[in-house]
Amino acid sequence: MYTYKIHLHKEPESGYTVSVPALQGCITYGDNLDEAIAMAKEAIELYIEELKERGETIPDDSNTLEYSLTLEAV
């Protein structure tokens, strides 16, 4: 089992671009949140499959903590 954080970025025109920080270059898109998340899952699965075929190490975020900070403008 692998754990991945995904970043969903709302696009100005519509939809969401999704990136997976632990998997360099793993980026996808969905017209809405549900589709974006489904597309991210598929992209991650394909990425992992490719890494396995190459015999490469499969990174994940299971030991990564994430925290958001909000700062006032100076």
C-alpha positions, 0 to 999 in steps of 0.5 A: 500500500502506498500513500500519496498527497495530491495538490488540486489547483482550481483553474481560472477557466474551469476544472482542476489540475492535480499534481503528485509531489512525491512522483515528479512529473505526475500531473493530470486534470479533471473537470470537477473535484471527483473527476480530478481525484479519479484521474489522479488515482489512475495517473499514480497507478500508471506511474507506479506500474512504470517504475516497477517495470524499470525496477526503480524504487517507488516513493510515497508520502507515508512518512511525510507530514504536511502543515499549512501556514497562513501569514499576514502580508508584511 
